[in-house]
Amino acid sequence: MGVLLLIEFEASKSNKRYEERDAILAKIEVFQAHLELLKRTNVLNDAFLIWHDGEFGTINNFQLGQLPKILVKNPGP
């Protein structure tokens, strides 16, 4: 009977190891998905609004450049 208990004890230890391994692998999977999301994140898109206003490009609503026929709305300092 002692041998049977030892076998059951070793089997339960083995099952716990598999459960721990599976939990770690699941965490790795979550972290890898989060890493891929962060890789695609561009902080410049959050810091600067780059767009256009008619014929002019803008960064954070400041006009880039000017044309001879069109006056600058915000000439700056």
PQR file with spaces between the fields and no chain letter, atoms N, CA, C, O and H, PARSE charges and radii, in Angstrom:
ATOM       1  N    MET     1       0.820   -1.197    0.000 -0.4000 1.5000
ATOM       2  CA   MET     1       0.000    0.000    0.000 -0.0000 2.0000
ATOM       3  C    MET     1       0.857    1.251    0.000  0.5500 1.7000
ATOM       4  O    MET     1       0.461    2.274   -0.560 -0.5500 1.4000
ATOM       5  N    GLY     2       2.040    1.184    0.628 -0.4000 1.5000
ATOM       6  CA   GLY     2       2.931    2.327    0.673 -0.0000 2.0000
ATOM       7  C    GLY     2       3.419    2.730   -0.709  0.5500 1.7000
ATOM       8  O    GLY     2       3.570    3.916   -1.002 -0.5500 1.4000
ATOM       9  H    GLY     2       2.361    0.354    1.083  0.4000 1.0000
ATOM      10  N    VAL     3       3.667    1.726   -1.565 -0.4000 1.5000
ATOM      11  CA   VAL     3       4.126    1.997   -2.921 -0.0000 2.0000
ATOM      12  C    VAL     3       3.040    2.707   -3.717  0.5500 1.7000
ATOM      13  O    VAL     3       3.327    3.629   -4.481 -0.5500 1.4000
ATOM      14  H    VAL     3       3.544    0.762   -1.327  0.4000 1.0000
ATOM      15  N    LEU     4       1.804    2.283   -3.542 -0.4000 1.5000
ATOM      16  CA   LEU     4       0.679    2.902   -4.242 -0.0000 2.0000
ATOM      17  C    LEU     4       0.530    4.368   -3.836  0.5500 1.7000
ATOM      18  O    LEU     4       0.303    5.229   -4.687 -0.5500 1.4000
ATOM      19  H    LEU     4       1.570    1.534   -2.921  0.4000 1.0000
ATOM      20  N    LEU     5       0.657    4.652   -2.540 -0.4000 1.5000
ATOM      21  CA   LEU     5       0.578    6.041   -2.070 -0.0000 2.0000
ATOM      22  C    LEU     5       1.708    6.883   -2.649  0.5500 1.7000
ATOM      23  O    LEU     5       1.500    8.037   -3.023 -0.5500 1.4000
ATOM      24  H    LEU     5       0.841    3.953   -1.850  0.4000 1.0000
ATOM      25  N    LEU     6       2.891    6.312   -2.722 -0.4000 1.5000
ATOM      26  CA   LEU     6       4.032    7.019   -3.295 -0.0000 2.0000
ATOM      27  C    LEU     6       3.794    7.333   -4.768  0.5500 1.7000
ATOM      28  O    LEU     6       4.103    8.433   -5.225 -0.5500 1.4000
ATOM      29  H    LEU     6       3.060    5.374   -2.418  0.4000 1.0000
ATOM      30  N    ILE     7       3.255    6.389   -5.502 -0.4000 1.5000
ATOM      31  CA   ILE     7       2.951    6.598   -6.919 -0.0000 2.0000
ATOM      32  C    ILE     7       1.901    7.700   -7.082  0.5500 1.7000
ATOM      33  O    ILE     7       2.041    8.569   -7.943 -0.5500 1.4000
ATOM      34  H    ILE     7       3.004    5.495   -5.130  0.4000 1.0000
ATOM      35  N    GLU     8       0.853    7.664   -6.258 -0.4000 1.5000
ATOM      36  CA   GLU     8      -0.189    8.693   -6.334 -0.0000 2.0000
ATOM      37  C    GLU     8       0.376   10.067   -5.980  0.5500 1.7000
ATOM      38  O    GLU     8       0.029   11.075   -6.596 -0.5500 1.4000
ATOM      39  H    GLU     8       0.740    6.958   -5.559  0.4000 1.0000
ATOM      40  N    PHE     9       1.257   10.087   -4.975 -0.4000 1.5000
ATOM      41  CA   PHE     9       1.872   11.356   -4.564 -0.0000 2.0000
ATOM      42  C    PHE     9       2.713   11.924   -5.701  0.5500 1.7000
ATOM      43  O    PHE     9       2.624   13.114   -6.002 -0.5500 1.4000
ATOM      44  H    PHE     9       1.539    9.268   -4.474  0.4000 1.0000
ATOM      45  N    GLU    10       3.525   11.088   -6.332 -0.4000 1.5000
ATOM      46  CA   GLU    10       4.358   11.542   -7.452 -0.0000 2.0000
ATOM      47  C    GLU    10       3.493   12.006   -8.624  0.5500 1.7000
ATOM      48  O    GLU    10       3.821   12.988   -9.289 -0.5500 1.4000
ATOM      49  H    GLU    10       3.598   10.121   -6.088  0.4000 1.0000
ATOM      50  N    ALA    11       2.391   11.301   -8.874 -0.4000 1.5000
ATOM      51  CA   ALA    11       1.488   11.692   -9.957 -0.0000 2.0000
ATOM      52  C    ALA    11       0.859   13.049   -9.677  0.5500 1.7000
ATOM      53  O    ALA    11       0.716   13.867  -10.586 -0.5500 1.4000
ATOM      54  H    ALA    11       2.125   10.503   -8.334  0.4000 1.0000
ATOM      55  N    SER    12       0.481   13.296   -8.422 -0.4000 1.5000
ATOM      56  CA   SER    12      -0.127   14.587   -8.101 -0.0000 2.0000
ATOM      57  C    SER    12       0.896   15.715   -8.233  0.5500 1.7000
ATOM      58  O    SER    12       0.552   16.817   -8.661 -0.5500 1.4000
ATOM      59  H    SER    12       0.596   12.633   -7.684  0.4000 1.0000
ATOM      60  N    LYS    13       2.172   15.440   -7.861 -0.4000 1.5000
ATOM      61  CA   LYS    13       3.224   16.445   -8.040 -0.0000 2.0000
ATOM      62  C    LYS    13       3.405   16.749   -9.523  0.5500 1.7000
ATOM      63  O    LYS    13       3.594   17.901   -9.913 -0.5500 1.4000
ATOM      64  H    LYS    13       2.452   14.545   -7.513  0.4000 1.0000
ATOM      65  N    SER    14       3.345   15.708  -10.339 -0.4000 1.5000
ATOM      66  CA   SER    14       3.508   15.867  -11.782 -0.0000 2.0000
ATOM      67  C    SER    14       2.358   16.708  -12.347  0.5500 1.7000
ATOM      68  O    SER    14       2.574   17.589  -13.179 -0.5500 1.4000
ATOM      69  H    SER    14       3.191   14.772  -10.023  0.4000 1.0000
ATOM      70  N    ASN    15       1.130   16.424  -11.885 -0.4000 1.5000
ATOM      71  CA   ASN    15      -0.020   17.192  -12.347 -0.0000 2.0000
ATOM      72  C    ASN    15       0.102   18.660  -11.968  0.5500 1.7000
ATOM      73  O    ASN    15      -0.259   19.539  -12.750 -0.5500 1.4000
ATOM      74  H    ASN    15       0.954   15.708  -11.209  0.4000 1.0000
ATOM      75  N    LYS    16       0.610   18.928  -10.768 -0.4000 1.5000
ATOM      76  CA   LYS    16       0.792   20.310  -10.329 -0.0000 2.0000
ATOM      77  C    LYS    16       1.813   21.020  -11.211  0.5500 1.7000
ATOM      78  O    LYS    16       1.652   22.195  -11.543 -0.5500 1.4000
ATOM      79  H    LYS    16       0.903   18.215  -10.132  0.4000 1.0000
ATOM      80  N    ARG    17       2.858   20.300  -11.584 -0.4000 1.5000
ATOM      81  CA   ARG    17       3.864   20.896  -12.476 -0.0000 2.0000
ATOM      82  C    ARG    17       3.253   21.251  -13.824  0.5500 1.7000
ATOM      83  O    ARG    17       3.536   22.313  -14.378 -0.5500 1.4000
ATOM      84  H    ARG    17       2.989   19.346  -11.314  0.4000 1.0000
ATOM      85  N    TYR    18       2.412   20.361  -14.352 -0.4000 1.5000
ATOM      86  CA   TYR    18       1.752   20.651  -15.623 -0.0000 2.0000
ATOM      87  C    TYR    18       0.820   21.852  -15.500  0.5500 1.7000
ATOM      88  O    TYR    18       0.750   22.686  -16.403 -0.5500 1.4000
ATOM      89  H    TYR    18       2.182   19.498  -13.902  0.4000 1.0000
ATOM      90  N    GLU    19       0.109   21.936  -14.384 -0.4000 1.5000
ATOM      91  CA   GLU    19      -0.785   23.068  -14.174 -0.0000 2.0000
ATOM      92  C    GLU    19       0.000   24.372  -14.069  0.5500 1.7000
ATOM      93  O    GLU    19      -0.403   25.395  -14.623 -0.5500 1.4000
ATOM      94  H    GLU    19       0.166   21.258  -13.650  0.4000 1.0000
ATOM      95  N    GLU    20       1.130   24.328  -13.350 -0.4000 1.5000
ATOM      96  CA   GLU    20       1.967   25.519  -13.241 -0.0000 2.0000
ATOM      97  C    GLU    20       2.522   25.919  -14.609  0.5500 1.7000
ATOM      98  O    GLU    20       2.541   27.098  -14.960 -0.5500 1.4000
ATOM      99  H    GLU    20       1.458   23.497  -12.900  0.4000 1.0000
ATOM     100  N    ARG    21       2.973   24.927  -15.375 -0.4000 1.5000
ATOM     101  CA   ARG    21       3.489   25.197  -16.711 -0.0000 2.0000
ATOM     102  C    ARG    21       2.415   25.820  -17.592  0.5500 1.7000
ATOM     103  O    ARG    21       2.681   26.789  -18.303 -0.5500 1.4000
ATOM     104  H    ARG    21       2.958   23.969  -15.090  0.4000 1.0000
ATOM     105  N    ASP    22       1.211   25.274  -17.551 -0.4000 1.5000
ATOM     106  CA   ASP    22       0.120   25.798  -18.362 -0.0000 2.0000
ATOM     107  C    ASP    22      -0.228   27.232  -17.961  0.5500 1.7000
ATOM     108  O    ASP    22      -0.529   28.064  -18.818 -0.5500 1.4000
ATOM     109  H    ASP    22       0.995   24.486  -16.974  0.4000 1.0000
ATOM     110  N    ALA    23      -0.189   27.519  -16.661 -0.4000 1.5000
ATOM     111  CA   ALA    23      -0.471   28.882  -16.196 -0.0000 2.0000
ATOM     112  C    ALA    23       0.602   29.850  -16.683  0.5500 1.7000
ATOM     113  O    ALA    23       0.294   30.967  -17.101 -0.5500 1.4000
ATOM     114  H    ALA    23       0.055   26.844  -15.965  0.4000 1.0000
ATOM     115  N    ILE    24       1.849   29.424  -16.629 -0.4000 1.5000
ATOM     116  CA   ILE    24       2.947   30.274  -17.107 -0.0000 2.0000
ATOM     117  C    ILE    24       2.834   30.501  -18.608  0.5500 1.7000
ATOM     118  O    ILE    24       3.025   31.621  -19.082 -0.5500 1.4000
ATOM     119  H    ILE    24       2.099   28.517  -16.289  0.4000 1.0000
ATOM     120  N    LEU    25       2.529   29.456  -19.353 -0.4000 1.5000
ATOM     121  CA   LEU    25       2.372   29.604  -20.809 -0.0000 2.0000
ATOM     122  C    LEU    25       1.217   30.539  -21.159  0.5500 1.7000
ATOM     123  O    LEU    25       1.301   31.301  -22.121 -0.5500 1.4000
ATOM     124  H    LEU    25       2.374   28.546  -18.968  0.4000 1.0000
ATOM     125  N    ALA    26       0.146   30.479  -20.381 -0.4000 1.5000
ATOM     126  CA   ALA    26      -0.986   31.386  -20.622 -0.0000 2.0000
ATOM     127  C    ALA    26      -0.572   32.832  -20.361  0.5500 1.7000
ATOM     128  O    ALA    26      -0.955   33.728  -21.114 -0.5500 1.4000
ATOM     129  H    ALA    26       0.077   29.859  -19.599  0.4000 1.0000
ATOM     130  N    LYS    27       0.206   33.071  -19.301 -0.4000 1.5000
ATOM     131  CA   LYS    27       0.687   34.426  -19.017 -0.0000 2.0000
ATOM     132  C    LYS    27       1.601   34.924  -20.131  0.5500 1.7000
ATOM     133  O    LYS    27       1.513   36.080  -20.546 -0.5500 1.4000
ATOM     134  H    LYS    27       0.516   32.343  -18.689  0.4000 1.0000
ATOM     135  N    ILE    28       2.472   34.054  -20.610 -0.4000 1.5000
ATOM     136  CA   ILE    28       3.375   34.426  -21.706 -0.0000 2.0000
ATOM     137  C    ILE    28       2.571   34.830  -22.929  0.5500 1.7000
ATOM     138  O    ILE    28       2.909   35.803  -23.602 -0.5500 1.4000
ATOM     139  H    ILE    28       2.544   33.115  -20.273  0.4000 1.0000
ATOM     140  N    GLU    29       1.519   34.096  -23.216 -0.4000 1.5000
ATOM     141  CA   GLU    29       0.672   34.403  -24.364 -0.0000 2.0000
ATOM     142  C    GLU    29       0.040   35.793  -24.235  0.5500 1.7000
ATOM     143  O    GLU    29       0.001   36.559  -25.198 -0.5500 1.4000
ATOM     144  H    GLU    29       1.245   33.305  -22.669  0.4000 1.0000
ATOM     145  N    VAL    30      -0.449   36.104  -23.040 -0.4000 1.5000
ATOM     146  CA   VAL    30      -1.060   37.417  -22.795 -0.0000 2.0000
ATOM     147  C    VAL    30      -0.016   38.519  -22.957  0.5500 1.7000
ATOM     148  O    VAL    30      -0.280   39.544  -23.585 -0.5500 1.4000
ATOM     149  H    VAL    30      -0.417   35.482  -22.258  0.4000 1.0000
ATOM     150  N    PHE    31       1.167   38.304  -22.389 -0.4000 1.5000
ATOM     151  CA   PHE    31       2.219   39.310  -22.482 -0.0000 2.0000
ATOM     152  C    PHE    31       2.686   39.506  -23.921  0.5500 1.7000
ATOM     153  O    PHE    31       2.987   40.629  -24.326 -0.5500 1.4000
ATOM     154  H    PHE    31       1.381   37.471  -21.879  0.4000 1.0000
ATOM     155  N    GLN    32       2.749   38.435  -24.689 -0.4000 1.5000
ATOM     156  CA   GLN    32       3.151   38.557  -26.090 -0.0000 2.0000
ATOM     157  C    GLN    32       2.121   39.346  -26.893  0.5500 1.7000
ATOM     158  O    GLN    32       2.489   40.142  -27.757 -0.5500 1.4000
ATOM     159  H    GLN    32       2.505   37.523  -24.361  0.4000 1.0000
ATOM     160  N    ALA    33       0.850   39.135  -26.620 -0.4000 1.5000
ATOM     161  CA   ALA    33      -0.192   39.897  -27.312 -0.0000 2.0000
ATOM     162  C    ALA    33      -0.090   41.377  -26.943  0.5500 1.7000
ATOM     163  O    ALA    33      -0.252   42.245  -27.800 -0.5500 1.4000
ATOM     164  H    ALA    33       0.551   38.488  -25.919  0.4000 1.0000
ATOM     165  N    HIS    34       0.176   41.661  -25.676 -0.4000 1.5000
ATOM     166  CA   HIS    34       0.331   43.048  -25.241 -0.0000 2.0000
ATOM     167  C    HIS    34       1.565   43.674  -25.890  0.5500 1.7000
ATOM     168  O    HIS    34       1.521   44.838  -26.287 -0.5500 1.4000
ATOM     169  H    HIS    34       0.307   40.956  -24.979  0.4000 1.0000
ATOM     170  N    LEU    35       2.653   42.933  -26.003 -0.4000 1.5000
ATOM     171  CA   LEU    35       3.859   43.414  -26.648 -0.0000 2.0000
ATOM     172  C    LEU    35       3.594   43.756  -28.115  0.5500 1.7000
ATOM     173  O    LEU    35       4.061   44.786  -28.602 -0.5500 1.4000
ATOM     174  H    LEU    35       2.689   41.987  -25.680  0.4000 1.0000
ATOM     175  N    GLU    36       2.856   42.910  -28.816 -0.4000 1.5000
ATOM     176  CA   GLU    36       2.535   43.190  -30.218 -0.0000 2.0000
ATOM     177  C    GLU    36       1.711   44.467  -30.343  0.5500 1.7000
ATOM     178  O    GLU    36       1.915   45.249  -31.272 -0.5500 1.4000
ATOM     179  H    GLU    36       2.477   42.073  -28.421  0.4000 1.0000
ATOM     180  N    LEU    37       0.791   44.681  -29.422 -0.4000 1.5000
ATOM     181  CA   LEU    37       0.002   45.916  -29.423 -0.0000 2.0000
ATOM     182  C    LEU    37       0.903   47.123  -29.209  0.5500 1.7000
ATOM     183  O    LEU    37       0.753   48.137  -29.891 -0.5500 1.4000
ATOM     184  H    LEU    37       0.625   44.045  -28.668  0.4000 1.0000
ATOM     185  N    LEU    38       1.829   47.024  -28.276 -0.4000 1.5000
ATOM     186  CA   LEU    38       2.749   48.137  -28.005 -0.0000 2.0000
ATOM     187  C    LEU    38       3.683   48.396  -29.178  0.5500 1.7000
ATOM     188  O    LEU    38       4.052   49.542  -29.436 -0.5500 1.4000
ATOM     189  H    LEU    38       1.950   46.200  -27.722  0.4000 1.0000
ATOM     190  N    LYS    39       4.065   47.349  -29.886 -0.4000 1.5000
ATOM     191  CA   LYS    39       4.926   47.527  -31.063 -0.0000 2.0000
ATOM     192  C    LYS    39       4.228   48.340  -32.145  0.5500 1.7000
ATOM     193  O    LYS    39       4.879   49.080  -32.883 -0.5500 1.4000
ATOM     194  H    LYS    39       3.765   46.419  -29.677  0.4000 1.0000
ATOM     195  N    ARG    40       2.912   48.209  -32.246 -0.4000 1.5000
ATOM     196  CA   ARG    40       2.158   48.932  -33.272 -0.0000 2.0000
ATOM     197  C    ARG    40       1.749   50.334  -32.820  0.5500 1.7000
ATOM     198  O    ARG    40       1.190   51.098  -33.606 -0.5500 1.4000
ATOM     199  H    ARG    40       2.383   47.608  -31.647  0.4000 1.0000
ATOM     200  N    THR    41       2.024   50.676  -31.559 -0.4000 1.5000
ATOM     201  CA   THR    41       1.650   51.979  -31.029 -0.0000 2.0000
ATOM     202  C    THR    41       2.696   53.013  -31.425  0.5500 1.7000
ATOM     203  O    THR    41       3.896   52.784  -31.270 -0.5500 1.4000
ATOM     204  H    THR    41       2.479   50.055  -30.921  0.4000 1.0000
ATOM     205  N    ASN    42       2.239   54.143  -31.932 -0.4000 1.5000
ATOM     206  CA   ASN    42       3.135   55.227  -32.307 -0.0000 2.0000
ATOM     207  C    ASN    42       2.830   56.415  -31.396  0.5500 1.7000
ATOM     208  O    ASN    42       1.771   57.033  -31.506 -0.5500 1.4000
ATOM     209  H    ASN    42       1.265   54.329  -32.057  0.4000 1.0000
ATOM     210  N    VAL    43       3.759   56.728  -30.501 -0.4000 1.5000
ATOM     211  CA   VAL    43       3.512   57.804  -29.541 -0.0000 2.0000
ATOM     212  C    VAL    43       3.389   59.158  -30.224  0.5500 1.7000
ATOM     213  O    VAL    43       2.752   60.064  -29.686 -0.5500 1.4000
ATOM     214  H    VAL    43       4.619   56.226  -30.412  0.4000 1.0000
ATOM     215  N    LEU    44       3.985   59.310  -31.394 -0.4000 1.5000
ATOM     216  CA   LEU    44       3.876   60.585  -32.107 -0.0000 2.0000
ATOM     217  C    LEU    44       2.438   60.860  -32.531  0.5500 1.7000
ATOM     218  O    LEU    44       2.024   62.018  -32.593 -0.5500 1.4000
ATOM     219  H    LEU    44       4.503   58.574  -31.831  0.4000 1.0000
ATOM     220  N    ASN    45       1.678   59.820  -32.819 -0.4000 1.5000
ATOM     221  CA   ASN    45       0.267   60.015  -33.164 -0.0000 2.0000
ATOM     222  C    ASN    45      -0.520   60.562  -31.981  0.5500 1.7000
ATOM     223  O    ASN    45      -1.481   61.309  -32.166 -0.5500 1.4000
ATOM     224  H    ASN    45       2.014   58.879  -32.768  0.4000 1.0000
ATOM     225  N    ASP    46      -0.121   60.197  -30.776 -0.4000 1.5000
ATOM     226  CA   ASP    46      -0.793   60.708  -29.586 -0.0000 2.0000
ATOM     227  C    ASP    46      -0.311   62.108  -29.230  0.5500 1.7000
ATOM     228  O    ASP    46      -1.078   62.910  -28.697 -0.5500 1.4000
ATOM     229  H    ASP    46       0.659   59.591  -30.626  0.4000 1.0000
ATOM     230  N    ALA    47       0.958   62.411  -29.520 -0.4000 1.5000
ATOM     231  CA   ALA    47       1.530   63.705  -29.137 -0.0000 2.0000
ATOM     232  C    ALA    47       1.216   64.806  -30.141  0.5500 1.7000
ATOM     233  O    ALA    47       1.061   65.963  -29.751 -0.5500 1.4000
ATOM     234  H    ALA    47       1.581   61.760  -29.953  0.4000 1.0000
ATOM     235  N    PHE    48       1.119   64.477  -31.406 -0.4000 1.5000
ATOM     236  CA   PHE    48       0.943   65.486  -32.450 -0.0000 2.0000
ATOM     237  C    PHE    48      -0.221   65.117  -33.357  0.5500 1.7000
ATOM     238  O    PHE    48      -0.279   64.011  -33.895 -0.5500 1.4000
ATOM     239  H    PHE    48       1.245   63.537  -31.723  0.4000 1.0000
ATOM     240  N    LEU    49      -1.145   66.053  -33.519 -0.4000 1.5000
ATOM     241  CA   LEU    49      -2.239   65.877  -34.466 -0.0000 2.0000
ATOM     242  C    LEU    49      -1.756   66.378  -35.819  0.5500 1.7000
ATOM     243  O    LEU    49      -1.659   67.585  -36.037 -0.5500 1.4000
ATOM     244  H    LEU    49      -1.098   66.952  -33.082  0.4000 1.0000
ATOM     245  N    ILE    50      -1.459   65.467  -36.715 -0.4000 1.5000
ATOM     246  CA   ILE    50      -0.969   65.817  -38.049 -0.0000 2.0000
ATOM     247  C    ILE    50      -2.123   65.636  -39.017  0.5500 1.7000
ATOM     248  O    ILE    50      -2.665   64.539  -39.155 -0.5500 1.4000
ATOM     249  H    ILE    50      -1.538   64.486  -36.537  0.4000 1.0000
ATOM     250  N    TRP    51      -2.497   66.726  -39.692 -0.4000 1.5000
ATOM     251  CA   TRP    51      -3.660   66.703  -40.565 -0.0000 2.0000
ATOM     252  C    TRP    51      -3.468   67.731  -41.654  0.5500 1.7000
ATOM     253  O    TRP    51      -2.335   68.129  -41.927 -0.5500 1.4000
ATOM     254  H    TRP    51      -2.056   67.617  -39.580  0.4000 1.0000
ATOM     255  N    HIS    52      -4.532   68.172  -42.280 -0.4000 1.5000
ATOM     256  CA   HIS    52      -4.455   69.216  -43.289 -0.0000 2.0000
ATOM     257  C    HIS    52      -5.625   70.178  -43.120  0.5500 1.7000
ATOM     258  O    HIS    52      -6.676   69.822  -42.588 -0.5500 1.4000
ATOM     259  H    HIS    52      -5.452   67.849  -42.059  0.4000 1.0000
ATOM     260  N    ASP    53      -5.418   71.376  -43.578 -0.4000 1.5000
ATOM     261  CA   ASP    53      -6.457   72.410  -43.564 -0.0000 2.0000
ATOM     262  C    ASP    53      -6.476   73.020  -44.955  0.5500 1.7000
ATOM     263  O    ASP    53      -5.734   73.957  -45.252 -0.5500 1.4000
ATOM     264  H    ASP    53      -4.564   71.665  -44.011  0.4000 1.0000
ATOM     265  N    GLY    54      -7.339   72.472  -45.802 -0.4000 1.5000
ATOM     266  CA   GLY    54      -7.354   72.926  -47.195 -0.0000 2.0000
ATOM     267  C    GLY    54      -6.074   72.488  -47.886  0.5500 1.7000
ATOM     268  O    GLY    54      -5.775   71.298  -47.979 -0.5500 1.4000
ATOM     269  H    GLY    54      -7.941   71.712  -45.561  0.4000 1.0000
ATOM     270  N    GLU    55      -5.318   73.481  -48.372 -0.4000 1.5000
ATOM     271  CA   GLU    55      -4.081   73.182  -49.099 -0.0000 2.0000
ATOM     272  C    GLU    55      -2.856   73.079  -48.195  0.5500 1.7000
ATOM     273  O    GLU    55      -1.757   72.798  -48.674 -0.5500 1.4000
ATOM     274  H    GLU    55      -5.561   74.448  -48.296  0.4000 1.0000
ATOM     275  N    PHE    56      -3.029   73.298  -46.916 -0.4000 1.5000
ATOM     276  CA   PHE    56      -1.900   73.335  -45.989 -0.0000 2.0000
ATOM     277  C    PHE    56      -1.892   72.129  -45.058  0.5500 1.7000
ATOM     278  O    PHE    56      -2.935   71.655  -44.607 -0.5500 1.4000
ATOM     279  H    PHE    56      -3.921   73.526  -46.526  0.4000 1.0000
ATOM     280  N    GLY    57      -0.705   71.659  -44.793 -0.4000 1.5000
ATOM     281  CA   GLY    57      -0.553   70.663  -43.752 -0.0000 2.0000
ATOM     282  C    GLY    57      -0.579   71.357  -42.403  0.5500 1.7000
ATOM     283  O    GLY    57      -0.212   72.527  -42.294 -0.5500 1.4000
ATOM     284  H    GLY    57       0.142   72.045  -45.159  0.4000 1.0000
ATOM     285  N    THR    58      -1.013   70.640  -41.375 -0.4000 1.5000
ATOM     286  CA   THR    58      -1.038   71.215  -40.035 -0.0000 2.0000
ATOM     287  C    THR    58      -0.474   70.206  -39.034  0.5500 1.7000
ATOM     288  O    THR    58      -0.601   68.993  -39.205 -0.5500 1.4000
ATOM     289  H    THR    58      -1.311   69.690  -41.463  0.4000 1.0000
ATOM     290  N    ILE    59       0.147   70.741  -37.993 -0.4000 1.5000
ATOM     291  CA   ILE    59       0.560   69.941  -36.848 -0.0000 2.0000
ATOM     292  C    ILE    59      -0.003   70.638  -35.624  0.5500 1.7000
ATOM     293  O    ILE    59       0.342   71.787  -35.350 -0.5500 1.4000
ATOM     294  H    ILE    59       0.250   71.726  -37.855  0.4000 1.0000
ATOM     295  N    ASN    60      -0.863   69.958  -34.888 -0.4000 1.5000
ATOM     296  CA   ASN    60      -1.553   70.526  -33.727 -0.0000 2.0000
ATOM     297  C    ASN    60      -2.245   71.839  -34.096  0.5500 1.7000
ATOM     298  O    ASN    60      -2.189   72.813  -33.346 -0.5500 1.4000
ATOM     299  H    ASN    60      -1.144   69.024  -35.111  0.4000 1.0000
ATOM     300  N    ASN    61      -2.891   71.852  -35.250 -0.4000 1.5000
ATOM     301  CA   ASN    61      -3.655   72.987  -35.781 -0.0000 2.0000
ATOM     302  C    ASN    61      -2.805   74.195  -36.150  0.5500 1.7000
ATOM     303  O    ASN    61      -3.349   75.277  -36.369 -0.5500 1.4000
ATOM     304  H    ASN    61      -2.936   71.060  -35.860  0.4000 1.0000
ATOM     305  N    PHE    62      -1.481   74.039  -36.225 -0.4000 1.5000
ATOM     306  CA   PHE    62      -0.627   75.117  -36.712 -0.0000 2.0000
ATOM     307  C    PHE    62      -0.316   74.843  -38.170  0.5500 1.7000
ATOM     308  O    PHE    62       0.103   73.744  -38.534 -0.5500 1.4000
ATOM     309  H    PHE    62      -1.039   73.160  -36.047  0.4000 1.0000
ATOM     310  N    GLN    63      -0.525   75.846  -38.994 -0.4000 1.5000
ATOM     311  CA   GLN    63      -0.365   75.720  -40.437 -0.0000 2.0000
ATOM     312  C    GLN    63       1.104   75.627  -40.806  0.5500 1.7000
ATOM     313  O    GLN    63       1.945   76.330  -40.248 -0.5500 1.4000
ATOM     314  H    GLN    63      -0.865   76.739  -38.699  0.4000 1.0000
ATOM     315  N    LEU    64       1.400   74.748  -41.755 -0.4000 1.5000
ATOM     316  CA   LEU    64       2.757   74.605  -42.272 -0.0000 2.0000
ATOM     317  C    LEU    64       2.847   75.275  -43.631  0.5500 1.7000
ATOM     318  O    LEU    64       2.159   74.874  -44.569 -0.5500 1.4000
ATOM     319  H    LEU    64       0.716   74.177  -42.209  0.4000 1.0000
ATOM     320  N    GLY    65       3.687   76.289  -43.742 -0.4000 1.5000
ATOM     321  CA   GLY    65       3.910   76.958  -45.014 -0.0000 2.0000
ATOM     322  C    GLY    65       2.849   77.988  -45.336  0.5500 1.7000
ATOM     323  O    GLY    65       1.925   78.231  -44.559 -0.5500 1.4000
ATOM     324  H    GLY    65       4.246   76.615  -42.979  0.4000 1.0000
ATOM     325  N    GLN    66       3.011   78.594  -46.519 -0.4000 1.5000
ATOM     326  CA   GLN    66       2.050   79.582  -46.997 -0.0000 2.0000
ATOM     327  C    GLN    66       2.110   79.630  -48.516  0.5500 1.7000
ATOM     328  O    GLN    66       3.068   79.152  -49.124 -0.5500 1.4000
ATOM     329  H    GLN    66       3.762   78.397  -47.150  0.4000 1.0000
ATOM     330  N    LEU    67       1.093   80.203  -49.115 -0.4000 1.5000
ATOM     331  CA   LEU    67       1.040   80.399  -50.553 -0.0000 2.0000
ATOM     332  C    LEU    67       0.895   81.894  -50.818  0.5500 1.7000
ATOM     333  O    LEU    67       0.314   82.604  -49.997 -0.5500 1.4000
ATOM     334  H    LEU    67       0.315   80.591  -48.621  0.4000 1.0000
ATOM     335  N    PRO    68       1.407   82.389  -51.942 -0.5600 1.5000
ATOM     336  CA   PRO    68       1.337   83.831  -52.219  0.2800 2.0000
ATOM     337  C    PRO    68      -0.098   84.347  -52.269  0.5500 1.7000
ATOM     338  O    PRO    68      -0.348   85.483  -51.865 -0.5500 1.4000
ATOM     339  N    LYS    69      -1.025   83.565  -52.743 -0.4000 1.5000
ATOM     340  CA   LYS    69      -2.411   84.021  -52.904 -0.0000 2.0000
ATOM     341  C    LYS    69      -3.241   83.875  -51.652  0.5500 1.7000
ATOM     342  O    LYS    69      -4.311   84.475  -51.550 -0.5500 1.4000
ATOM     343  H    LYS    69      -0.822   82.643  -53.072  0.4000 1.0000
ATOM     344  N    ILE    70      -2.768   83.081  -50.679 -0.4000 1.5000
ATOM     345  CA   ILE    70      -3.549   82.806  -49.470 -0.0000 2.0000
ATOM     346  C    ILE    70      -2.790   83.360  -48.265  0.5500 1.7000
ATOM     347  O    ILE    70      -1.632   83.015  -48.031 -0.5500 1.4000
ATOM     348  H    ILE    70      -1.898   82.594  -50.761  0.4000 1.0000
ATOM     349  N    LEU    71      -3.468   84.230  -47.505 -0.4000 1.5000
ATOM     350  CA   LEU    71      -2.845   84.795  -46.319 -0.0000 2.0000
ATOM     351  C    LEU    71      -2.815   83.774  -45.188  0.5500 1.7000
ATOM     352  O    LEU    71      -3.679   82.902  -45.096 -0.5500 1.4000
ATOM     353  H    LEU    71      -4.408   84.511  -47.695  0.4000 1.0000
ATOM     354  N    VAL    72      -1.819   83.897  -44.342 -0.4000 1.5000
ATOM     355  CA   VAL    72      -1.675   83.006  -43.196 -0.0000 2.0000
ATOM     356  C    VAL    72      -2.658   83.443  -42.119  0.5500 1.7000
ATOM     357  O    VAL    72      -2.702   84.621  -41.764 -0.5500 1.4000
ATOM     358  H    VAL    72      -1.117   84.605  -44.417  0.4000 1.0000
ATOM     359  N    LYS    73      -3.450   82.506  -41.592 -0.4000 1.5000
ATOM     360  CA   LYS    73      -4.423   82.828  -40.561 -0.0000 2.0000
ATOM     361  C    LYS    73      -3.714   83.147  -39.243  0.5500 1.7000
ATOM     362  O    LYS    73      -4.049   84.134  -38.589 -0.5500 1.4000
ATOM     363  H    LYS    73      -3.414   81.549  -41.880  0.4000 1.0000
ATOM     364  N    ASN    74      -2.758   82.340  -38.852 -0.4000 1.5000
ATOM     365  CA   ASN    74      -2.040   82.504  -37.588 -0.0000 2.0000
ATOM     366  C    ASN    74      -0.573   82.759  -37.913  0.5500 1.7000
ATOM     367  O    ASN    74       0.203   81.805  -37.980 -0.5500 1.4000
ATOM     368  H    ASN    74      -2.486   81.537  -39.383  0.4000 1.0000
ATOM     369  N    PRO    75      -0.165   84.010  -38.116 -0.5600 1.5000
ATOM     370  CA   PRO    75       1.200   84.266  -38.562  0.2800 2.0000
ATOM     371  C    PRO    75       2.263   83.935  -37.532  0.5500 1.7000
ATOM     372  O    PRO    75       3.421   83.759  -37.910 -0.5500 1.4000
ATOM     373  N    GLY    76       1.932   83.841  -36.251 -0.4000 1.5000
ATOM     374  CA   GLY    76       2.909   83.496  -35.221 -0.0000 2.0000
ATOM     375  C    GLY    76       3.730   84.709  -34.817  0.5500 1.7000
ATOM     376  O    GLY    76       3.462   85.811  -35.295 -0.5500 1.4000
ATOM     377  H    GLY    76       0.991   83.984  -35.944  0.4000 1.0000
ATOM     378  N    PRO    77       4.735   84.536  -33.940 -0.5600 1.5000
ATOM     379  CA   PRO    77       5.531   85.672  -33.434  0.2800 2.0000
ATOM     380  C    PRO    77       6.511   86.201  -34.432  0.5500 1.7000
ATOM     381  O    PRO    77       7.238   87.150  -34.139 -0.5500 1.4000
